[in-house]
Amino acid sequence: MTRTSFAHAITVKPESSHTYSAQFPQDWCIGAVPHGGYITSVFQSVARLHFETTLKKWNQPHTIALGLNFLRRTEVGPALFTVKEVKLGRQTSVVHITLTQSMNGNVREEVIGYITQSNLEKEQGKTLNTEWTLHPPAPSVDLRKLDLGEDEHWAEVPSLPHASFRKASNQVIFSFPRRGQLVRGAVDEWIRLRTADKSERFTNETLGYVSDMWPQMIEGMTVEDLYTPGKITKEKAKQAAGFWYPTVLLNLDIKKPLPKEGVEWLFVRARAKQVKNGRFDLEVIIMDETGDLVALSNHVCLILDAARNLAKRGTKL
């Protein structure tokens, strides 16, 4: 399967002043369902284009916060986004966006959300040092050496378990701590987009995808050293239960604008506080190579049999 670039995968086209179309590709899916983080980035793309065109005079090109509810499974193919202005303001504006798809003539509302736009490059106001730090601290890294496979504390892994089912996970290269994850119920990673010439980089619009792209900690909690470089085996991958972890709710808080040309590397820590009765939470922290906070995200997720992902459309979750 030919890889669809990220830029192409999130491309949206205006159909009117308040509607935009997109095409969801197969290689950005988990099973038969487009990846929730990827969908989040398409929402960001819709918001950006809406504020570049219909709402250009407001000069608010950046998403600073969003909250999405995933109502029904999305699918590969055409999709329509409808934008409604909720509040337009000098400093921030809020729009409501609905994602719909059609099946056999029936239109389904699948994802809805509120997105807050602003201009991160013109933000002004009180700034204080909270003295917050990552706890426990992640192992130090030399990204130049990591690129060469020579970093003392981190190492690249070729792929994650069930990569053929979780196709969206093949879009990035993962590096994990050589001595294993630091905390049960948490994963640390350095990631970069998987392109042969390293031409694609992380921009602000990739942050929806990044906030939802990490190894499945549920499986890491049940299979020892599943995400420890050098100890990942096919046998361990087979032990990892074939579950699907659909997102019910995703919130994203973007703290800073990444350079327009993007960045090659991002650090992500994802941590669950409780896994209970087939449902779990996630707190996601995204940082750049300088250790600066880029974004925060919180998720509500379900644990379902992978067969539910592939079930005939119209089947209730």
Secondary structure, DSSP 8 states (H G I E B T S, - for coil): -----HHHHT-EEESSSSEEEEEE-GGGEETTEE-HHHHHHHHHHHHHHHHHTTTGGG---EEEEEEEEE-S---SEEEEEEEEEEE--SS-EEEEEEEEEEETTEEEEEEEEEEEEE-GGG--S---------SS------HHHHHHT--SSEEEES--TTTTT-GGGGGEEEEEETT--SSTTEEEEEEEE--TT----B-GGGHHHHTT-S--HHHHHHSTTTTSTT---HHHHHHS--EE--EEEEEEEE-S---TT-BS-EEEEEE-S-EETTEEEEEEEEE-TTS-EEEEEEEEEE-EEHHHHHS-TT---
